[in-house]
């Protein structure tokens, strides 16, 4: 049936957009590369939605999604970070630190694919969040200095393979009691995005991590 191939087609679109983002990043057109990464994130959301709506789950779809994510949210943001580091430092070797992002992103995805504990929550920062964080930088800020960039790269890489439990934005129901932290994040995003646009993305991701830690603390107590 055709419908079972629709999610995989959308996943391939995610991969295609990520490849285009890489080409623009290495041409130095970093904002345009960022737009394609955000477009890939939309495709990444839609393939999961299509799979749920059409009941078109498959093992190949899960693996294909991870492979696409490594490119769109690992290699493409790393290409942006590489270019930013090249401008920020005269050191010819330091920019290669940017490629920690796809390495740790791949480790995170490999663990996700075999970890049955991550059906409702995430363990470690999802690679799309890390990718969007980096993609937003040239779209919203002046070029940061080399130390700020390195802290971002190392911090995001560490978060992706960390054991921090982060809540998923999937809703089983829409009650406040079961979803209050998700609603806090969505409300913050709706307030911040109209005013700060792409500059709000790193803040929203930071809030996501902070709210997840708070939720874990409340649940434990």
WOZIDA-V607672 format. One record per residue. N is the residue number from 0. SS is DSSP state (alpha for helix, beta for strand, coil for the rest). OMEGA is omega in degrees with one decimal (* if undefined). Layout:
# WOZIDA-V607672
N;SS;OMEGA
N;SS;OMEGA
This chain:
# WOZIDA-V607672
0;coil;-177.3
1;coil;-172.2
2;alpha;-178.1
3;alpha;179.5
4;alpha;-176.6
5;alpha;178.1
6;alpha;179.9
7;alpha;175.7
8;alpha;179.5
9;alpha;176.6
10;alpha;176.6
11;alpha;175.3
12;alpha;174.2
13;alpha;-179.4
14;alpha;179.3
15;alpha;179.7
16;alpha;176.9
17;alpha;177.8
18;alpha;177.5
19;alpha;178.7
20;alpha;180.0
21;alpha;-178.9
22;alpha;179.6
23;alpha;179.6
24;alpha;-178.0
25;alpha;170.2
26;coil;-178.5
27;coil;179.2
28;coil;-167.7
29;alpha;178.6
30;alpha;179.3
31;alpha;175.5
32;alpha;178.5
33;alpha;178.5
34;alpha;-179.8
35;alpha;175.5
36;alpha;176.8
37;alpha;175.9
38;alpha;176.9
39;alpha;177.8
40;alpha;176.4
41;alpha;177.7
42;alpha;179.0
43;alpha;176.1
44;alpha;-175.1
45;alpha;-179.8
46;alpha;175.9
47;alpha;178.0
48;alpha;179.6
49;alpha;-179.9
50;alpha;179.7
51;alpha;-177.0
52;alpha;-176.3
53;alpha;-175.6
54;coil;-175.2
55;coil;178.0
56;coil;176.8
57;coil;177.0
58;alpha;179.9
59;alpha;178.6
60;alpha;179.5
61;alpha;-179.9
62;alpha;178.3
63;alpha;178.9
64;alpha;179.8
65;alpha;179.3
66;alpha;177.8
67;alpha;-178.3
68;alpha;177.5
69;alpha;-179.7
70;alpha;-171.6
71;alpha;-174.8
72;alpha;175.3
73;alpha;-176.3
74;alpha;-178.0
75;alpha;175.2
76;alpha;177.6
77;alpha;177.2
78;alpha;175.6
79;alpha;-179.0
80;alpha;177.7
81;alpha;179.7
82;alpha;178.6
83;alpha;178.5
84;alpha;178.5
85;alpha;177.3
86;alpha;-171.1
87;alpha;-176.1
88;coil;174.8
89;coil;-179.8
90;coil;-174.2
91;coil;-177.4
92;coil;-174.7
93;alpha;179.9
94;alpha;179.8
95;alpha;175.1
96;alpha;179.4
97;alpha;-174.4
98;alpha;166.1
99;alpha;-176.6
100;alpha;178.4
101;alpha;178.6
102;alpha;-179.2
103;alpha;175.0
104;alpha;178.2
105;alpha;176.4
106;alpha;179.9
107;alpha;-179.2
108;alpha;177.6
109;alpha;177.6
110;alpha;-179.2
111;alpha;-175.4
112;alpha;-178.5
113;alpha;-175.9
114;coil;-178.2
115;alpha;179.8
116;alpha;-172.8
117;alpha;178.8
118;coil;-179.2
119;coil;178.3
120;beta;176.9
121;beta;170.1
122;beta;-171.8
123;coil;-178.1
124;coil;176.3
125;coil;-177.1
126;alpha;176.5
127;alpha;178.8
128;alpha;178.4
129;alpha;-179.4
130;alpha;-180.0
131;alpha;176.8
132;alpha;-178.9
133;alpha;-178.0
134;alpha;-176.8
135;alpha;-172.3
136;alpha;-178.8
137;alpha;-179.1
138;alpha;-170.2
139;alpha;-172.2
140;coil;166.6
141;coil;-178.2
142;coil;179.6
143;coil;-179.5
144;coil;-171.9
145;alpha;-177.3
146;alpha;176.9
147;alpha;179.3
148;alpha;-179.4
149;alpha;177.5
150;alpha;178.2
151;alpha;-177.3
152;alpha;-178.4
153;alpha;-179.8
154;alpha;179.5
155;alpha;178.5
156;alpha;179.7
157;alpha;-179.9
158;alpha;-178.7
159;alpha;-179.1
160;coil;179.3
161;coil;177.7
162;coil;178.1
163;coil;177.0
164;beta;-179.5
165;beta;-176.8
166;beta;175.4
167;coil;177.8
168;coil;174.1
169;coil;-178.2
170;coil;170.5
171;coil;173.5
172;coil;-175.2
173;coil;179.1
174;coil;-179.9
175;alpha;-175.5
176;alpha;-178.3
177;alpha;-170.9
178;alpha;-170.9
179;alpha;-178.7
180;alpha;174.3
181;alpha;178.8
182;alpha;176.8
183;alpha;-178.5
184;alpha;-179.7
185;alpha;178.3
186;alpha;178.5
187;alpha;179.7
188;alpha;-179.5
189;alpha;178.3
190;alpha;-172.8
191;alpha;-173.1
192;alpha;-180.0
193;alpha;-176.8
194;alpha;-172.3
195;alpha;177.7
196;alpha;-173.6
197;alpha;177.9
198;alpha;-179.3
199;alpha;-172.5
200;alpha;178.1
201;alpha;178.6
202;alpha;179.7
203;alpha;178.0
204;alpha;175.0
205;alpha;176.5
206;alpha;178.6
207;alpha;179.3
208;alpha;-179.0
209;alpha;179.2
210;alpha;177.7
211;alpha;177.8
212;alpha;178.2
213;alpha;178.4
214;alpha;178.4
215;alpha;-179.8
216;alpha;-180.0
217;alpha;-178.5
218;alpha;-179.1
219;alpha;-178.2
220;coil;*
